[in-house]
Amino acid sequence: MAKEKLHPSIEQFKQYVKAHPEIIKQVRSGKKKWQELYEEWYLLEDEAETYNPAADNHSKNEENTDKSNDWMTNVVGSLKNMDVDQMQGYIANMSQALAAIQGVISQFSGGGGTSKSGSSTGASQQKPNPFTFKKD
């Protein structure tokens, strides 16, 4: 059977792939498809010697692991340097601040029996209970 002559760019791509066997591993592992690799190579054909998708992915993976390791190192370092008594004081202050905010909100909303205006006026101005039942 006679072989068809391939386009020169395809021949060049085949030579490029032979020079970079890690590209074949990417296709076999399912990370990339031949069409995608060819299109990327074709667009960057002038920079073909410097273009290596396997090296790009490897460097990105290294950067991601370095960032996650740095983050974990920072968290562990912060936990080691934390003073428990100081944190408990901060939490108590936050609790007091939230209680004060809740008191202000309840005063303006008029809800609850804790407002000063409701307790000073007495029971005469209270709303009638809608669920009152009378005995026969």
URMOTA-V433818 format. One record per backbone hydrogen bond with DSSP energy under -0.5 kcal/mol. CO is the residue of the C=O (numbers start at 0). NH is the residue of the N-H. E is the energy in kcal/mol with one decimal. If there is no record, write none. Layout:
BEGIN
co=CO nh=NH e=E
co=CO nh=NH e=E
END
This chain:
BEGIN
co=6 nh=9 e=-0.6
co=6 nh=10 e=-2.0
co=7 nh=11 e=-2.2
co=8 nh=12 e=-2.2
co=9 nh=13 e=-2.5
co=10 nh=14 e=-2.0
co=11 nh=15 e=-2.3
co=12 nh=16 e=-2.7
co=13 nh=17 e=-2.2
co=14 nh=18 e=-1.6
co=15 nh=19 e=-0.9
co=16 nh=19 e=-0.5
co=19 nh=22 e=-1.6
co=19 nh=23 e=-0.5
co=20 nh=24 e=-1.4
co=21 nh=25 e=-1.5
co=22 nh=26 e=-1.8
co=23 nh=27 e=-2.5
co=24 nh=28 e=-2.0
co=25 nh=29 e=-0.6
co=25 nh=30 e=-1.7
co=25 nh=31 e=-1.1
co=26 nh=29 e=-0.9
co=32 nh=36 e=-2.3
co=33 nh=37 e=-2.8
co=34 nh=38 e=-2.5
co=35 nh=39 e=-2.5
co=36 nh=40 e=-2.6
co=37 nh=41 e=-3.0
co=38 nh=42 e=-2.3
co=39 nh=43 e=-1.7
co=41 nh=44 e=-1.1
co=43 nh=46 e=-1.0
co=44 nh=47 e=-1.5
co=46 nh=49 e=-1.0
co=46 nh=50 e=-1.9
co=51 nh=55 e=-1.9
co=52 nh=56 e=-2.3
co=53 nh=57 e=-2.2
co=54 nh=58 e=-2.4
co=55 nh=59 e=-2.0
co=56 nh=60 e=-2.3
co=57 nh=61 e=-2.1
co=58 nh=62 e=-2.1
co=59 nh=63 e=-2.3
co=60 nh=64 e=-2.2
co=61 nh=65 e=-2.3
co=62 nh=66 e=-2.4
co=63 nh=67 e=-2.3
co=64 nh=68 e=-2.4
co=65 nh=69 e=-2.5
co=66 nh=70 e=-2.3
co=67 nh=71 e=-2.3
co=68 nh=72 e=-2.4
co=69 nh=73 e=-2.3
co=70 nh=74 e=-2.3
co=71 nh=75 e=-2.6
co=72 nh=76 e=-2.4
co=73 nh=77 e=-2.3
co=74 nh=78 e=-2.3
co=75 nh=79 e=-2.0
co=76 nh=80 e=-1.8
co=77 nh=81 e=-0.6
co=78 nh=81 e=-0.6
co=81 nh=83 e=-0.6
co=82 nh=86 e=-2.2
co=83 nh=87 e=-2.3
co=84 nh=88 e=-1.9
co=85 nh=89 e=-2.1
co=86 nh=90 e=-2.3
co=87 nh=91 e=-2.2
co=88 nh=92 e=-2.3
co=89 nh=93 e=-2.2
co=90 nh=94 e=-2.2
co=91 nh=95 e=-2.2
co=92 nh=96 e=-2.3
co=93 nh=97 e=-2.5
co=94 nh=98 e=-2.1
co=95 nh=99 e=-2.2
co=96 nh=100 e=-2.2
co=97 nh=101 e=-2.5
co=98 nh=102 e=-2.1
co=99 nh=103 e=-2.1
co=100 nh=104 e=-2.4
co=101 nh=105 e=-2.4
co=102 nh=106 e=-1.8
co=103 nh=107 e=-2.0
co=104 nh=108 e=-2.1
co=105 nh=109 e=-1.0
co=105 nh=110 e=-0.6
co=114 nh=118 e=-1.3
co=115 nh=119 e=-1.8
co=116 nh=120 e=-1.2
co=117 nh=121 e=-0.7
co=121 nh=124 e=-0.5
co=122 nh=125 e=-1.1
co=128 nh=131 e=-0.9
END
